[in-house]
Amino acid sequence: MQITHFNLDYPDHFIFDLDPSPGTPFENVVELALVLREHLVQYNYHPFVKTSGGKGFHIFVPIETKWDHNTVFEAAQEVAKYMVSHYPN
């Protein structure tokens, strides 16, 4: 058996957590999750959409472990900013 060593400084994934605001129709969250997934696919990522806690979604995005935590975090923030500016509801 081979033991894999993890380096927390170089993540192997990032996650977007989409939860509806009070009063937001669930269909809006479904649409946003699919739009975000398609946006990420354009950049050759292979994201997975999963339900989270019954009222939202996680967009799970596997990545290579060649970028440090800060770089991954900043890149995810830029994607989030783009989505907020283009899909504010």
LOZAMI-491365 format. One record per residue (C-alpha): residue number from 1; z, y, x. Coordinates in pm, 1 decimal. Example, Ala and Ser with C-alpha at 12.3 -4.5 7.8 and 13.67 -1.06 7.14 Angstrom:
// residues 2
<seq->1, z->780.0, y->-450.0, x->1230.0>;
<seq->2, z->714.0, y->-106.0, x->1367.0>;
***
This chain:
// residues 89
<seq->1, z->0.0, y->0.0, x->0.0>;
<seq->2, z->-92.0, y->345.5, x->126.4>;
<seq->3, z->156.9, y->627.3, x->83.8>;
<seq->4, z->8.4, y->967.1, x->6.3>;
<seq->5, z->181.7, y->1274.2, x->143.1>;
<seq->6, z->173.7, y->1590.3, x->-60.1>;
<seq->7, z->175.5, y->1940.9, x->76.4>;
<seq->8, z->303.0, y->2180.4, x->-187.9>;
<seq->9, z->158.9, y->2474.3, x->6.6>;
<seq->10, z->-193.7, y->2345.3, x->-69.4>;
<seq->11, z->-215.2, y->2262.4, x->-442.4>;
<seq->12, z->-449.9, y->1999.6, x->-582.1>;
<seq->13, z->-485.7, y->2168.3, x->-923.0>;
<seq->14, z->-414.1, y->2477.0, x->-1128.2>;
<seq->15, z->-341.3, y->2510.2, x->-1498.2>;
<seq->16, z->-405.9, y->2772.1, x->-1763.6>;
<seq->17, z->-154.1, y->2759.7, x->-2049.6>;
<seq->18, z->-302.6, y->2892.7, x->-2374.0>;
<seq->19, z->-57.1, y->2949.9, x->-2658.8>;
<seq->20, z->-139.3, y->3145.2, x->-2974.0>;
<seq->21, z->45.2, y->3465.5, x->-3051.8>;
<seq->22, z->229.1, y->3463.7, x->-3385.4>;
<seq->23, z->-26.5, y->3499.4, x->-3662.1>;
<seq->24, z->-322.1, y->3397.7, x->-3445.2>;
<seq->25, z->-531.4, y->3127.1, x->-3610.7>;
<seq->26, z->-531.8, y->2798.3, x->-3419.3>;
<seq->27, z->-912.1, y->2802.6, x->-3431.1>;
<seq->28, z->-909.7, y->3110.6, x->-3205.7>;
<seq->29, z->-713.0, y->2920.3, x->-2941.8>;
<seq->30, z->-952.0, y->2625.2, x->-2968.7>;
<seq->31, z->-1248.5, y->2858.2, x->-2916.4>;
<seq->32, z->-1084.2, y->3030.8, x->-2618.3>;
<seq->33, z->-999.0, y->2695.5, x->-2457.1>;
<seq->34, z->-1359.9, y->2582.2, x->-2485.5>;
<seq->35, z->-1496.1, y->2914.5, x->-2356.3>;
<seq->36, z->-1258.7, y->2904.2, x->-2058.0>;
<seq->37, z->-1355.8, y->2545.3, x->-1986.2>;
<seq->38, z->-1726.3, y->2634.9, x->-1989.6>;
<seq->39, z->-1660.8, y->2938.3, x->-1768.2>;
<seq->40, z->-1492.9, y->2715.9, x->-1510.1>;
<seq->41, z->-1770.4, y->2454.1, x->-1527.3>;
<seq->42, z->-2018.1, y->2726.5, x->-1423.7>;
<seq->43, z->-1833.2, y->2738.1, x->-1089.4>;
<seq->44, z->-1852.5, y->2359.8, x->-1042.2>;
<seq->45, z->-1494.5, y->2291.3, x->-1146.9>;
<seq->46, z->-1423.3, y->1987.2, x->-1364.5>;
<seq->47, z->-1149.5, y->2109.9, x->-1602.2>;
<seq->48, z->-974.6, y->1904.6, x->-1867.3>;
<seq->49, z->-850.0, y->2052.3, x->-2193.9>;
<seq->50, z->-523.3, y->1899.9, x->-2316.1>;
<seq->51, z->-298.8, y->1987.0, x->-2606.3>;
<seq->52, z->39.6, y->2128.4, x->-2510.5>;
<seq->53, z->344.1, y->2112.3, x->-2731.7>;
<seq->54, z->146.2, y->2100.3, x->-3054.8>;
<seq->55, z->47.0, y->2466.3, x->-3067.8>;
<seq->56, z->-160.8, y->2539.1, x->-2762.1>;
<seq->57, z->-369.3, y->2399.6, x->-2480.2>;
<seq->58, z->-351.1, y->2341.7, x->-2108.8>;
<seq->59, z->-669.5, y->2376.8, x->-1909.7>;
<seq->60, z->-605.0, y->2145.6, x->-1613.7>;
<seq->61, z->-834.3, y->2215.8, x->-1317.1>;
<seq->62, z->-835.4, y->1972.6, x->-1022.2>;
<seq->63, z->-924.7, y->2133.1, x->-688.1>;
<seq->64, z->-957.2, y->2035.7, x->-324.5>;
<seq->65, z->-640.9, y->2090.0, x->-120.4>;
<seq->66, z->-803.6, y->2332.4, x->121.9>;
<seq->67, z->-665.0, y->2657.7, x->-21.4>;
<seq->68, z->-306.6, y->2774.5, x->8.0>;
<seq->69, z->-87.5, y->2843.2, x->-295.6>;
<seq->70, z->-135.1, y->3220.8, x->-284.6>;
<seq->71, z->-514.7, y->3195.1, x->-269.7>;
<seq->72, z->-521.3, y->2954.2, x->-565.4>;
<seq->73, z->-280.1, y->3173.0, x->-762.4>;
<seq->74, z->-484.4, y->3488.8, x->-698.8>;
<seq->75, z->-809.6, y->3314.0, x->-795.6>;
<seq->76, z->-652.9, y->3184.7, x->-1119.6>;
<seq->77, z->-526.6, y->3535.9, x->-1194.8>;
<seq->78, z->-878.1, y->3677.0, x->-1152.9>;
<seq->79, z->-1015.3, y->3420.4, x->-1398.5>;
<seq->80, z->-735.8, y->3506.0, x->-1643.1>;
<seq->81, z->-810.1, y->3879.0, x->-1612.1>;
<seq->82, z->-1177.1, y->3813.6, x->-1678.3>;
<seq->83, z->-1095.7, y->3609.5, x->-1988.6>;
<seq->84, z->-854.6, y->3873.7, x->-2123.4>;
<seq->85, z->-1109.2, y->4150.2, x->-2072.9>;
<seq->86, z->-1388.6, y->3953.9, x->-2245.0>;
<seq->87, z->-1184.4, y->3768.5, x->-2510.8>;
<seq->88, z->-883.0, y->3989.7, x->-2590.3>;
<seq->89, z->-784.2, y->3810.3, x->-2911.7>;
***
